[in-house]
């Protein structure tokens, strides 16, 4: 079976769980920070990096998360 490429996306992540993520078209541009409850700095206004994983993997894994 041949797979045809229909879309290409690029993202850059720096600094790991307490860093920054952005896409080449700047639609996604967020700071990441592990919550204090999980032993991180809990930076105000930043996104918990763990909250990014389930939506991103749902289509690939076909996991029925609500």
BELUR-V643731 format. One record per helix or strand of 3 or more residues. SS is the DSSP state (alpha for helix, beta for strand). FROM is the first residue (numbers start at 1). TO is the last residue. If there is no record, write none. Layout:
BEGIN
ss->{SS SS}
from->{FROM FROM}
to->{TO TO}
END
This chain:
BEGIN
ss->{beta alpha beta beta alpha alpha}
from->{11 16 20 29 36 50}
to->{14 18 23 32 38 61}
END
